[in-house]
Amino acid sequence: MNLAVVGATGLIGRPVTEQLIAAGYVVTILARDTEKARAMFPGVRVVAADLRNPDSLRAGLANQQAVYLNLSIKPDEKPDDFHTETDGLKTLLAEARQAGIQRIGYLSSLVMRYQGMNGFRWWAFEVKQEAVRLLKESGIPASIFYASTFMETLSMQVQGSWLPLAGHSEVAMWFIAGRDYGRQVARAFSLPGHENREYVIQGPEPLTYAAAAKVFAKHYPRQKLKIVTAPLGVLKLLGRFNRSIDYGAHILEALNGYPEQFEAAQDWIELGQPTLTLADYARQAP
């Protein structure tokens, strides 16, 4: 199968793309930063493409059978900005229909279900909900992956010898490694069917965020990490003056509050069971 990937150079897009290549798909990477993409994936076809530019997408989607989308809202975006998961997605879907794309895979999230719980409302979750609606109504069969928290987020939070956290939660999350998720995506594209499919993506062990941080710090090989925790209220206050901090505060509030339950048993049967524990991941984390 010829498979185009949008978002291959991102935190989760990279391990997914690596697993798609390993599974034998003929991957074409659609990227704005072509030099970065070629450096990450030597020998893989890279096409310059931008979700704002239909012509570039048309060239990138030519002769492809499927597309995988790893899109995200940037921490400094505003509600009325261009959003790849809605504005860009509309452009891509129009070009995908013209190109005869047979299936689209899309990374969504479990935590967006927190919208409306405990009075929580956030425009970014509205964008993610709209993306799901657009995909379901596109006329192209879509595989939508509702993922729990990725282990890679802990790597991203490391600041020198510090691992900063904010807020407190006693709710466990089923942390998943990007590599295991990538294998599941590769499997999903191989399954027959011409209908929309939705999968819950969860890892092998439930941990609160604080417990996960302790496991990560214990097994992180590069240096000794000190975990520091700030009150979420402080982050919210600072977020009034900084969009990126405000974004982080909303994400953490949702993660701390969402009552995640294990739902992936059937999806493990279809897509394969994740095997990488958080300790395993931490030992090889960048």
Secondary structure, DSSP 4 states (H G I P E B T S, - for coil): -EEEEESTTSTTHHHHHHHHHHTT-EEEEEES-HHHHHHHSTTSEEEE--TT-HHHHHHHHTT-SEEEE-----TT--TTS--IIIIIHHHHHHHHHHHT--EEEEEEESGGGGTTGGG---HHHHHHHHHHHHHHTSSS-EEEEEE--BTHHHHHH-BTTEEEEES-----EE-B-HHHHHHHHHHHHHS--SS-EEEEE--SSEE-HHHHHHHHHHH-SSS--EEEEE-HHHHHHHHTT-HHHHHHHHHHHHHHH-------HHHHHHH------HHHHHHT--
